[in-house]
Amino acid sequence: MPGPALLLPSPVEVLDDARLDAAGVRVLLKRDDLIHPELPGNKWRKLKYNLGAARTAGASTLLTFGGAYSNHIRAVAAAGALFGFETVGVIRGEAHDPLNPSLQFAVDRGMRLTYLDRQTYRRKTEPAVVDRLREQLGDFYLLPEGGSNVRAVRGCTELVDEITEDFDVVCCAVGTGGTLAGLAAGLAPHQRALGFSSLKGGDFLSDDVAAFQRAALGESTGNWEIETGYHFGG
Ligand SMILES: *Cc1c(COP(=O)(O)O)cnc(C)c1O
């Protein structure tokens, strides 16, 4: 698929910090933030196979969902501009006027914004809601909230394949859980994954990660857990 230059594999750096030395812990940073300035990190990995599928399906428009500060919304807007798709962002809640910096960025990259009240937004995976969006906006390739689906899990699994250093635990933040599901799926038997919920009340995320893994791999791997006490208010 033709597209922009991406820094892949992303580099791995050692985090130099006296507190880590004192604790006898070695921390490596997988610098996925450097993959592309507007399409960083796990967002690129989750979109990769979805963009390919959208193109194969002949779709010209990507539609996705997110809150008003969603990094995923930003990334989809950037991906549309970089890979030649129209984009629609369905935003939870009231229309924003003026736009916050995240939504302004999305609009500047050509994304069309539409808003769903919170009650309807909660039902966004139901066919009735999706059908109405199709009636209003025309046909589109649907990316779920946070971009997390089976193709996203596959893309995140590749992150692990790029790491040549040995390690015991891989850590990531968890928003919708697709990244953790993919990382854990790519691990060797002696390794495990630890996710940190970025949401307050993130206990439901374990069910979501298990469901992503069952959909992508046929089973949930037992090598991951989610720490829900470090959301700092969500
Ligand atoms: C989007 C995002 C996440 C969450 O990824 P999920 O696959 O939705 O769990 C974590 N960290 C950062 C920096 C993100 O931008």
The ligand as an SDF file (V2000), in Angstrom:
LIG
                    3D

 15 15  0  0  0  0  0  0  0  0999 V2000
   -4.6890    4.9990   22.1860 C   0  0  0  0  0  0  0  0  0  0  0  0
   -3.6570    4.8770   23.2030 C   0  0  0  0  0  0  0  0  0  0  0  0
   -3.6560    3.7950   24.1200 C   0  0  0  0  0  0  0  0  0  0  0  0
   -4.7840    2.7930   24.2030 C   0  0  0  0  0  0  0  0  0  0  0  0
   -4.7170    1.7420   23.2820 O   0  0  0  0  0  0  0  0  0  0  0  0
   -5.8810    0.6580   23.2900 P   0  0  0  0  0  0  0  0  0  0  0  0
   -5.5140   -0.3010   22.2260 O   0  0  0  0  0  0  0  0  0  0  0  0
   -7.1530    1.4130   22.9640 O   0  0  0  0  0  0  0  0  0  0  0  0
   -5.9640    0.0550   24.6470 O   0  0  0  0  0  0  0  0  0  0  0  0
   -2.6070    3.7060   25.0120 C   0  0  0  0  0  0  0  0  0  0  0  0
   -1.6120    4.6140   25.0300 N   0  0  0  0  0  0  0  0  0  0  0  0
   -1.5940    5.6560   24.1710 C   0  0  0  0  0  0  0  0  0  0  0  0
   -0.4500    6.6320   24.2400 C   0  0  0  0  0  0  0  0  0  0  0  0
   -2.5990    5.8140   23.2340 C   0  0  0  0  0  0  0  0  0  0  0  0
   -2.5680    6.8670   22.3930 O   0  0  0  0  0  0  0  0  0  0  0  0
  1  2  1  0
  2  3  1  0
  2 14  2  0
  3  4  1  0
  3 10  2  0
  4  5  1  0
  5  6  1  0
  6  7  2  0
  6  8  1  0
  6  9  1  0
 10 11  1  0
 11 12  2  0
 12 13  1  0
 12 14  1  0
 14 15  1  0
M  END
$$$$
